Amino acid sequence: MELPVLTVGQFDLIYNGFSLAIASMGAAFIFFMIGRSQVAPKYRPALLVSGLVVAIAAYHYFRIFESWGAAYQLDAAMGQYVPSGEAFNDAYRYIDWLLTVPLLLVEAVAVLALSRQQSGSLIARLSIAAVLMIALGYPGEITDSNTARFWWGLLSSVPFVYILWVLWGELGNALERQPEQVRVLVRNLRLLLLFTWGVYPIAYMAPFFGLTGAGAVVGIQVGYTIADILAKAGFGVLIYGIAREKTRADGEDPLEAPSTAAAAAS
Amino acid sequence: MELPVLTVGQFDLIYNGFSLAIASMGAAFIFFMIGRSQVAPKYRPALLVSGLVVAIAAYHYFRIFESWGAAYQLDAAMGQYVPSGEAFNDAYRYIDWLLTVPLLLVEAVAVLALSRQQSGSLIARLSIAAVLMIALGYPGEITDSNTARFWWGLLSSVPFVYILWVLWGELGNALERQPEQVRVLVRNLRLLLLFTWGVYPIAYMAPFFGLTGAGAVVGIQVGYTIADILAKAGFGVLIYGIAREKTRADGEDPLEAPSTAAAAAS
C-alpha cells in the first residue's frame, strides 16, 4: 500500500500503539510463564501455548515498530511525517498470524482438558482451517485489484466460518460437562474471539469502501493493534481465568496449599 | 512540549535518572520473581503482578532513555545540549501508566488475599477508575491551552479521588481482620501511594505556575522518575513485606522450613 503523508499526531498514535503492543505482549508472556505454577498441572500446557502466542507477537511488534520508524521521516519545516522511501513491511502481521492463530485455537482446546481423542481431532481440524484462512487472505491483501481482493477474501472466509461452526457447534456439546462458572468464561472467550477476529475482515475490506489516505492507515493500523492485544494477551488472560476456575473446581489449588513442603508431607 | 537548551549538568541529571530507573526496575523484577518462593503460595500472585509492573516500567524507561538521547545533541563549542529536532516521546509515560497503574492496584488487593467476591469487585472498580484517570489526563498533557489542561486535569481527578476513597474507606473495613503488623504495613503502603501519586498532579500543573524552560524540564523529568521508582519498585517491596508478614502470621513460612526434604519427612 502507498504510504500517505501523516501529521505528527497520526504518526505518533500508530508508533505508540506498536510500543503499547510490545509492552503488553511482553508482560503477558511473563504472566503466562510464571502463572503456570498457579494452576493445576493439567492446565499448564494451555498457559504455555498462551505464552508462545504473545512471545511470537512481541517479536513481530518489535519488527513492525522498527519498520514503521524507518518508513517515515519528520519534515520539520512542514511539521509532518513523509514517507522515507523505505517500505513498511506489513507482511510481519501475516507471518505472525500464520503462527499464532492456530496456537490460539490450540490453547482454547487445551484449557478444556478434554479426552485425548476429542482434543486431537479438534486441534487438527481447527489448525488446518486457521492456516488456510491466513494463507488464502494474503494474496488478496497484497493485490491492487479489488476484484482479486474480493475473491481471495471470500475463499478465506470459508475456513473462518468453519472455525466458528466448530467452536459454537461441536465445542458446545463438550462444554455441557463443564462446571457452570467455566461455561460462562468459555462463552466470554468465544465472544471475545468473535469480536476481535471480526476486526480483521473489516480492515481487510477497507479498500472496497474507498478508505485510503491518512485516516484509513491510522484506522487500519490502530484497529489491528488493539484487536491483536485483545485477541492474544486478553484471550490468554481469559484462558488463565478458566484454568484457575477449573483448578478450584477440581479441588487441587496450588495457591491454597499451605506451602510446597507441607503439601508434599500431607 | 518545546525542548529548551540545557547545560551539560542538566542534561546528564535527567539522562542518568532514566538509567537509574532502568537499573532499579530491572533489579526489582528479579527480586519479585525469585522472591515469590519466599512467601506462602496464596501471596505469590501479588508478587507476580509486582514483577509485571516493574518489567513494563523497565521497558518504557529503556525507550524513554533512548528517546532522550536522540532528542538532544551536544554543542561542544558552547558547552551545552541543544534540541536535535527529533521529538522527545513523552507519551511512553502515559502508555506505561495505562498498563501499570491498574496493575499496582491489583497487586495491593491481591496481597490481602480477601474472598474472591471482595477481590473481584475491588479489582474491577479500581482498574476501571485507574484507566479513566490516565486516559482523561492525557488530552490535557499534550494541549498547549492552559484552560483545556485545567478541565482535563479536573476530570482526571474524579476517578483519582474515587480510588483514594475506595482504598481508605472500603479497604479499611477489610483490614480489620488482618494481623496488627499487617495493618501497619498496609497503612504505610497507602501513604506511599498517596505521596508518590501526589507528585504526578503537581508535575501536571507545572505550566499553571509559569514553570517553563530548562528548570521546569529538569524538575518534571527528575520528579516523575523518582516518583515512578518509589511508586513501582518501592511499592512492590512493601507488598513483599506484607506478604512475608502474612506468611509468618499464617505459620507456614517456607524460609523457616529446615529443608523441603526434612519438611516432607515430618
Interface residues (C-beta under 8 A of the other chain):
Chain A: V8 D12 Y15 N16 S19 L20 I22 A23 S24 G26 A27 I30 F31 I34 G35 S37 Q38 L74 A76 P254 L255 E256 A257 P258 S259 T260 A261 A262 A264 A265
Chain B: M33 R36 A40 P41 K42 R44 P45 L48 G51 L52 A55 I56 Y59 H60 R63 G85 E86 A87 N89 A91 Y92 I95 D96 L98 L99 D250 E252 D253 P254 A257 T260 A263 A264 A265 S266
